[in-house]
Amino acid sequence: MTNIVRAGLIQSRWTGDKESMIANAVAAIATAASQGAQVICLQELFYGPYFCQVQDADYYSYTEQIPDGPTTRLMCEVAEQHGVVLVVPMYEEEQPGVYYNTAAVIDADGTYLGKHRKNHIPQVKGFWEKFYFKPGNLGYPVFDTAVGRIGVYICYERHFPEGWRALGLAGAKIVFNPSATSRGLSEYLWRLEQPAAAVANEYFVGTINRVGVEPLGDNDFYGQTYFADPRGQLIGEAASDTEEEIVVRDLDMDLLAEVRDLWAFYRDRRPDSYDSLVQP
């Protein structure tokens, strides 16, 4: 019998307030779970606007502690209620004045497993992230969950192949890439980079984008959330580029062994020749 993991991605638009964003996410998780999803990922900074379009310290108020904050506690309850693994991207406060762009990972029994802090932080027009986030300091963790080993790589990090590979070397079978990325800047890369990462690292990639134009700037978030398999092929269609959508797809985990036996990229790596890659 095939070994299928049914996975879900939640593509949303900004509603205008944190409380309704959280309520909508909880409802979307319930819908995805009702469709059989076993693991579900929300979009980058899921409960807020993409406030990095401006530089305004008022948005520090969106921070919460992880795992001791209210949203992580709520999502632990939601995960247990539906028996699903959750990847929950939030704005984390480690201590006053020290903030990270973070994703919490929660197992299907409601257990908090850990978090990934975004390591690569952009500072370009409309994406003023260094104003808000300290670079991550937890490396590239992989989490043992009810659906197997999963990893997280947040938005801008997708442009850096080293982290994708680190997650593969640590045993990730599915890597989630929650994002907030706009039509004018990166759309031409959207269906290139993540499928290429899935091929190069021989795992599944689930990549999420938000939709809509938000009041803080002119970034037009173009959605097109999708899953890519380790052959680089999209699993079903990508989501709408303008509307909210819940994407649920079946990932055939037996394909991983088939592709790895065929291409053997991990066998043929030459780490002994890569020293120059980590020189400043």
JOGIDA-V599187 format. One record per residue. N is the residue number from 1. OMEGA is omega as a letter, one per 20 degrees, with the letter a starting at -180 (* if undefined). Layout:
N/OMEGA
N/OMEGA
//
This chain:
1/r
2/a
3/a
4/r
5/r
6/a
7/a
8/r
9/a
10/r
11/a
12/r
13/r
14/a
15/a
16/r
17/a
18/a
19/a
20/r
21/r
22/r
23/r
24/r
25/r
26/r
27/a
28/r
29/r
30/r
31/r
32/r
33/r
34/r
35/r
36/a
37/r
38/r
39/a
40/r
41/r
42/a
43/a
44/r
45/a
46/a
47/a
48/r
49/r
50/a
51/a
52/r
53/r
54/r
55/a
56/a
57/r
58/a
59/r
60/a
61/r
62/a
63/r
64/r
65/r
66/j
67/a
68/a
69/a
70/a
71/r
72/r
73/r
74/a
75/r
76/r
77/a
78/r
79/r
80/a
81/a
82/a
83/a
84/r
85/a
86/r
87/a
88/a
89/a
90/r
91/a
92/r
93/r
94/r
95/a
96/r
97/r
98/a
99/a
100/r
101/a
102/r
103/r
104/r
105/a
106/a
107/a
108/r
109/r
110/a
111/r
112/a
113/a
114/a
115/r
116/r
117/a
118/a
119/a
120/a
121/a
122/r
123/r
124/a
125/r
126/r
127/a
128/a
129/r
130/r
131/a
132/a
133/r
134/r
135/a
136/a
137/a
138/r
139/a
140/a
141/r
142/a
143/r
144/a
145/r
146/r
147/a
148/a
149/a
150/r
151/r
152/r
153/a
154/r
155/a
156/r
157/a
158/r
159/a
160/a
161/a
162/a
163/r
164/a
165/r
166/r
167/r
168/r
169/r
170/r
171/r
172/r
173/r
174/r
175/r
176/a
177/r
178/a
179/r
180/a
181/a
182/a
183/a
184/a
185/a
186/a
187/a
188/r
189/a
190/a
191/r
192/a
193/a
194/r
195/r
196/r
197/r
198/r
199/a
200/a
201/r
202/r
203/r
204/r
205/r
206/a
207/a
208/r
209/r
210/r
211/r
212/r
213/a
214/a
215/a
216/a
217/a
218/r
219/r
220/a
221/a
222/r
223/r
224/r
225/a
226/r
227/r
228/r
229/a
230/r
231/a
232/a
233/r
234/r
235/a
236/a
237/r
238/r
239/r
240/r
241/a
242/a
243/r
244/a
245/r
246/a
247/r
248/a
249/r
250/r
251/a
252/a
253/r
254/r
255/a
256/r
257/r
258/a
259/a
260/r
261/a
262/a
263/r
264/r
265/a
266/r
267/a
268/r
269/r
270/a
271/r
272/a
273/a
274/a
275/a
276/a
277/a
278/r
279/r
280/*
//
